[in-house]
């Protein structure tokens, strides 16, 4: 998924690729770098975002999931569904071997940290 936020200092669009999990009409995203992720800090400053998943693009509103227990449950759900979320399975080994991104490792770390990592839900805007 490509997430476009507005830079909190510059006001310019900033796009980053992040993993997500579909949940009904919403998308759930996790900030693996915690509250220090630039995209997360941008969303906190301005929750209006643009999302691109494949050919589908929409404007949405990102909201922090405040309940630690719900965050933990969402992370466990993402771990169960990880074969259908995130980078395509055939690229995961390549990304890990190149030390660019260890998807399974990130999911395991997020679950181990319980409800401490930020989790956001993105809802489409009408």
N, C-alpha and C positions, 0 to 999 in steps of 0.2 A: 504494500500500500504506500502511496505517496501522500504525505501530509504536508499541506502548505499552511503556514502560520504567518502572522504579521510580526516582524521583528519588534521586540519590545522597546528597543532604543532607536532603531532606524525607521521603523514604520514600513519597511520594505518586505515584500513576500519572501519567505524562507521555506524551501521544500526539502524534506528529508524522507527517506524510506524507512518505514518501521513495520514491525510485525503486528498483526491484529487478529481478532477473533470476531466473527459475526455473531450477533446475539439478537435475534428478531430483526427489527428494522434498524438496529443500532450496531456500532462497532465498538469493541473493547480494545484498548491499547494499554501497554505497560511501559513505564519508564524504567528500563533496566539500569540506567545510570542514576536513578533516584531523582531528587529534586534539582540536581545540577545539570540535567539535560537542557540544552538550549531550547529545543522544541517544547519541552514541558514548561519552561519559564515563559516562553512566548505565549503559550496557551493560557497560562495563569493570568497574564497581563491582558490578553484579548482572546476570549474563547471562540471567536468566529474563525472557522477553518474551512479549507477546501480539501476534499479527499478524492483521490483517484485510485480505483481498484480496477485493473485491466482497462477496458474502454469506458467504464462507468465513472462519471465524475459528478460530485454534488457538493453543495455548501452545507456545512453543519455547525453544530454548537458542541463544544467539548466540555464535559463536566467531570470534576474529580469525584471518585467514589469515596465518600468519607468514612464508611464503616470498615475497620480492619478485617473483621471476619468475612464480610462480603468480598473484599479484595482477595483474601486468601482462597475463598471458594472459586472465584473467577480464575485465579492462577491455576488451581487444580483442574478446573474445567479446560483451560487452555492446554495444560499438559496432556490431558486425555485426548484432546482433539488436535494435538500438535502435528499429526501426520497430514492434516487438512489445512493447517494454518501456517503462516510464515513462508520462508523460501521453499521453492519446489524441492522435493526430496532428493532429486538427482544432483542438485547444486549444493546441498548441505555439506557433503563430504569434501567437495572442492573448496568451499568457503572456509571450512575448518582446517583443511590441509594448508591453505594459503595464509592461515591465521588472520583471516579477515572477519569471520563471524562464526561462532559456535552456537547454533540455534538451540540444540538440545541442552547444552551446558547453561545457556542463558535461562531457559525454562526451569531447569533443575535449581539454579541459583535463586530464581524468583520464588519458587515454591518453598525452598529452605528458609528464605527470609520472611516467610509468612505474609502477614498483612502490612509489612513495613514499606514496601515499594509503592510508589504512586500508580494508581490505576485510573484511567479515564474512560468515560463512555461518550461516544460521538453520536449525536442524533441528527438526522437530516433536518434541515430547515425547510419550511414550506415555500 
